[in-house]
Amino acid sequence: MRRTKQIRHTGELSEPRRARSGTVVPVLAFAGITVAVMQTLLVPVIKDLPVLLSTDPANATWVMTATLLAGAVSTPIMGRLGDLYGKRRMLLLSLAVMVVGSLICASTDDLVVMITGRALQGFAMGAIPLGIGIMRDELPRERLGSAMALMSSSIGVGGGLALPAAALVAQHADWHALFLGSAGLGLLAMALTYALVPEPPLRAPGTFDTVGALGLSLGLVLLLLPVTKGSDWGWTSAPTLGLLAASVATLVLWGLFELRTPAPLVDLRTTARREVLLTNLASIMVGVAFYAVSLVLPQLLQLPTSTGYGLGQSMVVAGLCVAPLGVTMMFVAPLYARISARRGPKVTLMLGLLVIAVGYGAGLGLLSAAWQTVLIAVVLGAGIGLAYSSLPALIIGAVDPSETGAANGLNTLMRSIGTSVSSAVIGMVLADTSVTTGSVQVPSMEGFRISFLIAMGAVLIGLVLAAFLPSRRPSAHPVLLASSADDARAARAGAGAGPAPAPGPAPTPGPARRTSPVRPAERGQRTGASNRGTVVSSRDTSDPGASS
């Protein structure tokens, strides 16, 4: 429990910066949206990349794959570095690397240089778990639920809003302007973060697990590379099967090493807890569902009407029709906070998954007009927004405060794995069911509907996983728990003129970290008639998402 005690002392002694708390949420959300834009920045010009980079289509896809791989590798690593050395510091570093990558891409037409720049852009995906960690450390409880919901959803909001904006720029300007725009957004996010976001005082003890970081990075690259390139190489080809086997061996060895390391990059014992494990598995399913609609609707909208089912829309109009997906995700964050306050994040996650299933089910018969795609995007955006918003609350409620950054980084990685699997599987389905129009192979309506059915299947699996999560309803007589330095100070002030109760003896080491339940009589002594609070900062056992 050495981590817990350090967190308690540091958190209580820090001076909260309430004057800045009103700006923390929008600034961090803007940073999250900015880095999420990198995922879909080149979607409007993806079919033109072979010509623009003077290469063949198979090599051109590396421009997209590099961003995906770098983002997957960086999220758990940057989360752990934030826990150790400062989350704001690592957030600024992530944004700076993204800006450098954007400027590299803006200045080149060379394939290798472009891939390098795109990998640096993907490195910034670690900003999202870092932002969630800052919110957990800095915000008062009443604002934490909706704030984390917005930050968690920013990965979808940025991707959805980037499509029409990137399409507009690509249609009316040189495509390199996309990278100049992303560099400008990154610089603005850095300036706002530096000026308005405080550095949380909480630190985890220990050192950075370099061997663990290298092992995880290698294992992820060996896993995601054949997943993303399997359709090009062949799923039964020697490179695909060889890399998959190598990834399994590498990740098993990495796991054995992490279990024996005193300060691991990822605490696998914590990850194996039922709540953390099931949440991460459900996150993969949500990632599959999110990316399916992002792949299907833009293609359907832009296919020519001569196919008999294509909607014949321009690149910009197609982007505008899909944009409600991201906008709706952004606006459901307050709704999530209200539902979670009454029912808990587990119920909110299950509700979100049900809404996604309804959206894909309705989408099977609503693909014949542009307005129908807008309706599908709105319904799916609401469901995905609720599901994404629930994930950080479930994770934070199950891990020690010193592990917040690393745990949320791992959860973001699970979503990235889901989107990678979705891209590979649905890409294969659309290719295998394609039809010939003139001399061109185009996706068929059958392929689009099968893709929706796959997404529905993933959502139903996620729903089953979520059903086995432990329920954590808010108590009718809750004990005041400090979630930030602000809460700690408020709790001490609320204790009246008398001194704060001395902390009890340290709990004995063991696998369970939860604070012991408070008996009714004991609760009355601790809270009193005036709701005086006692700070409990060893592990937050109340629902961090249950705030409005």
C-alpha positions in Angstrom: 0.0 0.0 0.0 3.0 2.3 -0.3 1.4 4.0 -3.4 -1.8 4.7 -1.5 -0.1 6.4 1.4 2.0 8.6 -0.9 -1.1 9.7 -2.8 -2.9 10.6 0.4 -0.2 12.8 1.8 0.6 14.5 -1.5 -3.0 15.1 -2.3 -3.9 16.7 1.0 -0.9 19.0 1.1 -1.4 20.4 -2.4 -3.1 23.7 -3.0 -6.1 23.3 -5.2 -6.6 25.7 -8.1 -10.3 26.1 -8.1 -10.1 29.4 -10.1 -8.8 27.4 -13.1 -11.1 24.4 -12.7 -13.7 25.9 -15.0 -11.3 25.9 -17.9 -9.7 22.5 -17.4 -12.6 20.5 -18.9 -13.0 22.4 -22.2 -9.2 22.7 -22.7 -8.6 19.0 -22.1 -11.6 18.0 -24.3 -10.2 20.2 -27.1 -6.8 18.5 -26.7 -8.5 15.1 -26.9 -10.5 16.0 -30.0 -7.4 17.4 -31.6 -5.4 14.2 -31.3 -8.4 12.1 -32.3 -8.6 14.1 -35.6 -5.4 12.4 -36.6 -7.2 9.0 -37.0 -9.5 10.2 -39.8 -7.6 13.1 -41.2 -6.7 11.4 -44.4 -9.9 9.4 -45.0 -11.2 11.8 -47.6 -8.1 11.4 -49.7 -7.3 7.7 -48.9 -8.2 6.5 -52.4 -5.9 9.1 -54.0 -2.8 8.4 -51.8 -1.1 6.0 -54.3 -1.1 8.8 -56.9 -0.2 11.6 -54.4 2.7 9.6 -53.0 3.8 7.9 -56.3 3.5 4.4 -54.9 1.2 1.3 -55.2 -2.0 1.0 -53.1 -0.5 -1.7 -50.7 2.3 0.7 -49.7 0.0 3.7 -49.4 -2.0 2.0 -46.7 1.1 2.2 -44.4 0.3 5.9 -44.1 -2.9 4.9 -42.2 -1.4 1.9 -40.5 1.5 3.8 -39.0 -0.8 6.2 -37.1 -2.8 3.3 -35.7 0.2 1.4 -34.5 1.9 4.4 -32.9 -1.4 5.3 -31.1 -1.8 1.8 -29.8 1.8 1.7 -28.4 1.8 5.2 -26.9 -1.4 5.1 -24.9 -0.3 2.7 -22.0 3.3 4.0 -22.1 2.3 7.7 -21.8 -0.3 6.9 -19.2 2.4 5.3 -17.0 4.8 8.1 -17.6 2.1 10.5 -16.6 1.6 8.7 -13.3 5.3 8.8 -12.6 6.4 12.2 -13.8 3.3 14.4 -14.3 0.3 14.0 -16.5 0.3 17.6 -17.8 4.0 17.4 -18.7 3.4 14.2 -20.7 0.3 15.7 -22.3 2.3 18.6 -23.6 5.0 16.2 -24.8 2.4 14.2 -26.7 1.0 17.3 -28.4 4.5 18.5 -29.3 5.3 15.2 -31.0 2.1 15.4 -32.9 2.9 19.0 -34.1 6.4 17.8 -35.3 4.8 14.9 -37.1 2.3 17.2 -38.8 4.9 19.6 -40.0 7.0 16.7 -41.4 3.9 15.4 -43.3 3.1 18.9 -44.6 6.6 19.3 -46.2 6.9 16.0 -48.1 5.6 13.7 -50.8 8.0 10.9 -50.0 6.3 7.7 -48.8 8.9 6.9 -46.1 9.0 10.4 -44.7 5.2 10.6 -44.7 4.9 7.3 -42.8 7.4 8.6 -40.2 5.4 11.8 -39.8 2.1 9.9 -39.5 3.6 7.7 -36.8 4.5 10.8 -34.8 1.0 12.1 -35.2 -0.4 8.8 -33.8 1.9 9.1 -30.8 -0.4 11.8 -29.5 -3.3 9.4 -28.7 -1.8 9.0 -25.2 -3.3 12.5 -24.5 -6.8 11.1 -24.0 -6.0 8.8 -20.9 -3.7 11.6 -19.6 -6.5 14.1 -19.8 -8.8 11.7 -17.9 -6.2 11.3 -15.3 -5.8 15.0 -14.8 -9.6 15.4 -14.4 -9.6 12.6 -11.8 -6.8 14.4 -9.8 -8.0 18.0 -10.1 -11.8 18.3 -10.5 -14.3 18.3 -7.6 -16.6 15.3 -7.5 -19.7 17.1 -8.7 -18.0 17.8 -12.1 -16.1 14.6 -12.6 -18.7 12.4 -14.2 -19.7 14.6 -17.1 -16.1 15.8 -17.6 -14.6 12.3 -17.9 -17.5 11.4 -20.2 -16.7 14.2 -22.6 -13.0 13.4 -22.5 -13.6 9.7 -23.1 -15.9 10.5 -26.0 -13.4 12.9 -27.6 -11.8 10.0 -29.5 -15.1 9.6 -31.4 -16.0 13.3 -31.5 -12.7 14.2 -33.2 -12.9 11.4 -35.7 -16.5 12.3 -36.6 -15.9 16.1 -36.9 -12.7 15.6 -38.9 -14.4 13.9 -41.8 -16.4 16.9 -43.2 -13.7 19.4 -42.3 -10.9 17.3 -44.0 -13.2 16.7 -47.0 -13.8 20.4 -47.4 -10.1 21.3 -47.2 -9.1 18.4 -49.6 -11.7 19.4 -52.1 -10.6 23.1 -52.3 -6.9 23.2 -51.4 -3.7 21.2 -51.6 -3.9 18.1 -49.5 -0.8 19.2 -47.5 -3.0 21.9 -46.0 -4.6 19.1 -43.9 -1.3 18.7 -42.0 -0.8 22.4 -41.6 -4.2 22.6 -40.0 -3.5 19.8 -37.6 -0.2 21.4 -36.6 -2.1 24.6 -35.9 -4.7 22.8 -33.8 -1.8 21.1 -31.9 -0.1 24.4 -31.1 -3.3 25.9 -29.9 -4.0 22.9 -27.7 -0.4 23.1 -26.3 -0.8 26.9 -25.5 -4.2 26.4 -23.8 -2.9 23.4 -21.8 0.2 25.2 -20.7 -1.7 28.3 -19.6 -4.9 26.9 -18.1 -4.3 23.3 -17.0 -2.5 22.8 -13.6 -0.1 20.0 -13.0 -1.7 17.5 -10.6 0.5 17.0 -7.5 -0.2 13.2 -7.3 2.7 10.9 -8.3 3.2 7.2 -8.3 6.3 5.8 -6.7 8.8 3.6 -8.6 10.6 3.9 -11.8 9.6 3.5 -15.5 9.6 -0.1 -16.7 11.7 0.3 -19.9 11.9 -3.4 -20.6 8.1 -3.8 -20.1 7.5 -0.8 -22.4 9.7 -2.3 -25.2 8.1 -5.7 -24.7 4.6 -4.4 -24.9 5.4 -2.2 -27.9 6.9 -5.2 -29.8 4.0 -7.4 -28.9 1.4 -4.9 -30.1 3.2 -4.2 -33.4 3.5 -7.9 -34.1 -0.2 -8.3 -33.3 -1.7 -5.3 -35.0 0.5 -5.4 -38.1 -1.0 -8.7 -39.5 -4.5 -7.6 -38.3 -4.3 -4.4 -40.4 -2.5 -5.9 -43.3 -3.9 -9.4 -43.4 -6.4 -8.6 -46.2 -3.4 -7.5 -48.4 -1.0 -10.3 -47.4 -3.6 -13.1 -47.2 -4.9 -14.4 -43.9 -3.3 -17.7 -44.3 0.0 -16.4 -45.7 3.3 -17.1 -43.9 3.9 -13.4 -42.9 0.5 -13.1 -41.3 0.5 -16.4 -39.4 4.2 -15.9 -38.4 3.6 -12.5 -37.0 0.5 -13.6 -35.1 2.4 -16.5 -33.6 5.3 -14.2 -32.7 2.9 -11.7 -31.1 1.4 -14.4 -28.8 4.9 -15.6 -27.7 6.1 -12.0 -27.1 3.0 -11.0 -25.1 3.2 -14.2 -23.0 6.9 -13.5 -22.1 6.1 -9.9 -21.5 3.3 -10.9 -19.1 5.5 -13.2 -17.1 8.1 -10.4 -16.8 5.5 -7.9 -15.7 4.3 -10.2 -13.0 7.8 -10.4 -11.5 8.6 -6.7 -11.8 8.1 -4.6 -8.6 7.0 -1.5 -10.6 5.5 -2.9 -13.8 4.3 -0.8 -16.8 0.9 -2.5 -16.5 -0.2 -4.1 -13.2 -1.6 -7.4 -14.6 -3.0 -8.4 -11.2 -5.1 -5.2 -11.2 -6.0 -5.8 -14.9 -7.2 -9.3 -14.1 -9.8 -8.0 -11.6 -13.3 -8.8 -12.9 -14.3 -5.2 -13.2 -11.2 -4.1 -15.1 -11.0 -7.2 -17.3 -14.6 -7.1 -18.3 -14.6 -3.4 -18.9 -11.5 -3.7 -21.2 -13.1 -6.6 -23.1 -16.3 -4.6 -23.6 -14.2 -1.7 -24.8 -12.9 -3.8 -27.7 -16.5 -4.5 -28.7 -17.4 -0.8 -28.5 -14.4 -0.1 -30.7 -15.6 -2.6 -33.3 -19.0 -1.0 -33.3 -17.7 2.5 -33.6 -15.4 1.9 -36.6 -18.0 -0.2 -38.6 -20.3 2.8 -39.2 -17.2 5.0 -40.0 -16.3 2.6 -42.7 -19.7 1.9 -44.2 -21.6 5.1 -44.4 -19.0 7.3 -46.2 -18.6 4.7 -48.9 -22.4 4.2 -49.3 -22.9 7.9 -49.6 -20.2 8.4 -52.2 -21.0 5.4 -54.4 -22.6 6.5 -57.8 -26.4 6.1 -58.2 -25.7 3.9 -61.2 -25.0 1.0 -58.9 -28.6 1.0 -57.9 -28.0 1.6 -54.2 -25.2 4.2 -54.0 -26.4 7.7 -52.9 -24.2 9.7 -55.3 -23.1 12.4 -52.8 -20.0 14.5 -52.9 -17.1 14.0 -50.5 -18.2 17.1 -48.4 -21.8 16.1 -48.2 -20.9 12.6 -47.2 -18.7 14.0 -44.4 -21.6 16.2 -43.2 -24.0 13.3 -43.1 -21.6 11.3 -40.9 -20.7 14.3 -38.7 -23.7 13.9 -36.4 -22.0 10.7 -35.1 -19.4 12.8 -33.4 -21.6 15.7 -32.5 -24.2 13.5 -30.7 -21.4 11.7 -28.8 -20.3 15.1 -27.5 -23.8 16.1 -26.3 -24.7 12.9 -24.5 -22.0 13.5 -21.9 -24.4 15.5 -19.5 -27.0 12.8 -20.1 -24.5 10.1 -19.1 -23.8 12.0 -15.8 -27.4 12.1 -14.9 -28.1 8.4 -15.7 -24.9 7.3 -14.0 -25.7 9.3 -10.9 -28.9 7.4 -10.5 -28.0 3.9 -11.8 -24.2 3.7 -12.0 -21.8 3.4 -15.0 -22.6 -0.3 -15.5 -26.2 0.5 -16.3 -25.1 3.4 -18.5 -22.8 1.1 -20.5 -25.5 -1.5 -21.0 -27.9 1.2 -22.1 -25.4 2.6 -24.6 -24.8 -0.9 -26.0 -28.6 -1.4 -26.4 -28.9 1.9 -28.3 -26.0 0.9 -30.6 -27.7 -2.5 -31.3 -31.0 -0.7 -32.1 -29.2 1.7 -34.4 -27.5 -1.1 -36.4 -30.7 -3.1 -36.5 -32.6 -0.1 -37.9 -29.7 0.6 -40.3 -30.3 -2.8 -42.0 -33.4 -1.2 -43.6 -32.4 2.4 -43.6 -29.7 2.7 -46.3 -31.6 4.1 -49.2 -31.5 7.9 -48.7 -29.0 10.4 -47.3 -31.4 11.5 -44.5 -31.6 7.9 -43.3 -27.8 7.8 -42.9 -28.0 11.0 -40.8 -30.6 9.3 -38.6 -28.4 6.2 -38.2 -25.4 8.4 -37.3 -27.4 10.2 -34.6 -28.7 7.0 -33.0 -25.3 5.3 -33.1 -23.6 8.4 -31.8 -25.9 8.5 -28.8 -25.2 4.9 -28.0 -21.5 5.0 -28.6 -21.3 8.2 -26.6 -23.0 6.6 -23.6 -20.8 3.5 -23.8 -17.5 5.4 -24.2 -18.5 7.8 -21.3 -19.0 4.8 -19.0 -15.6 3.2 -19.5 -13.3 5.6 -17.5 -15.7 5.7 -14.5 -15.6 1.9 -14.4 -11.8 1.7 -14.7 -11.1 4.5 -12.1 -13.5 3.0 -9.7 -11.5 -0.3 -9.7 -7.9 0.9 -9.6 -5.7 2.7 -7.1 -5.4 6.5 -7.8 -1.7 6.0 -8.5 -2.6 3.8 -11.5 -5.2 6.0 -13.1 -3.1 7.1 -16.1 -1.8 3.6 -16.9 -5.2 1.9 -16.4 -7.0 4.4 -18.7 -4.1 4.1 -21.2 -4.7 0.4 -21.3 -8.4 0.9 -21.8 -7.8 3.3 -24.7 -5.5 0.6 -26.2 -8.4 -1.9 -26.0 -10.6 0.5 -28.0 -7.8 0.8 -30.6 -7.6 -2.9 -30.8 -11.3 -3.0 -31.4 -11.1 -0.5 -34.2 -8.2 -2.4 -35.8 -10.1 -5.6 -35.7 -13.2 -3.9 -37.2 -11.2 -2.3 -40.0 -9.6 -5.7 -40.9 -12.8 -7.8 -40.7 -15.2 -5.3 -42.4 -12.6 -4.5 -45.0 -12.3 -8.2 -45.8 -16.1 -8.5 -45.9 -16.6 -5.6 -48.3 -13.8 -6.9 -50.5 -15.2 -10.4 -50.7 -18.7 -9.2 -51.4 -17.8 -6.5 -53.9 -19.5 -6.3 -57.3 -18.2 -5.0 -60.7 -19.6 -1.7 -62.0 -18.2 -1.0 -65.4 -14.6 -2.0 -64.9 -14.4 -1.1 -61.2 -14.9 -3.2 -58.1 -17.2 -1.5 -55.6 -18.7 -2.6 -52.2 -22.1 -4.2 -52.5 -25.3 -3.6 -50.4 -24.9 -7.1 -49.2 -21.5 -6.3 -47.8 -22.8 -3.2 -46.1 -25.5 -5.1 -44.3 -23.2 -8.0 -43.3 -20.9 -5.3 -41.8 -23.8 -4.0 -39.8 -24.6 -7.5 -38.6 -21.0 -8.0 -37.5 -21.2 -4.8 -35.5 -24.5 -5.9 -33.9 -22.8 -9.2 -32.9 -20.0 -7.4 -31.3 -22.4 -5.2 -29.4 -24.3 -8.2 -28.1 -21.1 -9.8 -26.9 -20.3 -6.5 -25.1 -23.7 -6.5 -23.6 -23.2 -10.0 -22.1 -19.8 -8.9 -20.8 -21.2 -5.8 -19.2 -24.0 -7.8 -17.5 -21.3 -9.6 -15.4 -19.8 -6.3 -14.2 -20.3 -5.8 -10.4 -23.1 -3.2 -9.7 -22.0 -0.2 -7.7 -25.1 1.9 -6.9 -24.7 5.2 -5.0 -25.3 4.7 -1.2 -28.3 6.4 0.5 -25.8 7.5 3.2 -22.5 7.8 1.5 -19.3 8.5 3.2 -17.6 11.6 1.8 -14.6 10.5 -0.3 -12.0 12.9 -1.6 -11.4 12.6 -5.3 -9.0 15.6 -5.6 -7.0 18.1 -3.6 -10.1 20.3 -3.6 -12.3 17.6 -2.1 -9.6 16.9 0.5 -9.5 20.5 1.7 -13.3 20.8 1.7 -13.6 17.7 3.7 -11.1 18.9 6.3 -12.9 22.3 6.5 -16.3 20.6 6.9 -15.0 18.7 9.9 -15.5 21.8 12.1 -13.1 23.3 14.6 -12.0 19.9 15.9 -9.0 18.2 14.5 -9.5 15.7 11.7 -9.6 12.1 12.9 -6.3 10.4 12.8 -6.0 7.8 10.0 -6.5 4.3 11.2 -3.8 1.6 10.9 -2.6 0.7 7.5 -4.6 -2.2 6.0 -2.8 -5.5 5.9 -1.4 -6.3 2.4 -3.6 -8.5 0.4 -5.3 -8.8 -3.0 -8.3 -6.8 -2.0 -7.8 -3.0 -1.9 -11.3 -1.8 -1.2 -12.0 0.3 1.8 -13.9 -1.6 4.5 -17.6 -0.8 4.6 -18.7 1.6 7.3 -21.3 0.4 9.8 -24.3 2.6 10.3 -23.3 3.6 13.8 -19.7 4.3 12.7 -21.0 6.3 9.8 -23.0 8.5 12.1 -19.9 9.3 14.1 -17.9 10.1 11.0 -20.3 12.2 9.1 -22.4 13.7 11.9 -25.7 15.5 11.7 -24.2 18.2 9.5 -22.7 15.8 7.0 -19.2 16.4 8.1 -16.7 14.4 6.0 -13.8 12.2 6.5 -11.2 11.9 3.8 -10.7 8.4 2.5 -8.1 8.5 -0.3 -6.7 5.0 -0.3 -9.1 3.9 -2.9 -12.2 5.6 -4.2 -15.0 3.1 -3.6 -17.8 5.4 -4.7 -18.8 5.8 -8.3 -16.6 8.6 -9.9 -19.1 8.8 -12.7 -22.1 9.4 -10.5 -22.1 13.2 -10.6 -24.3 15.6 -12.5 
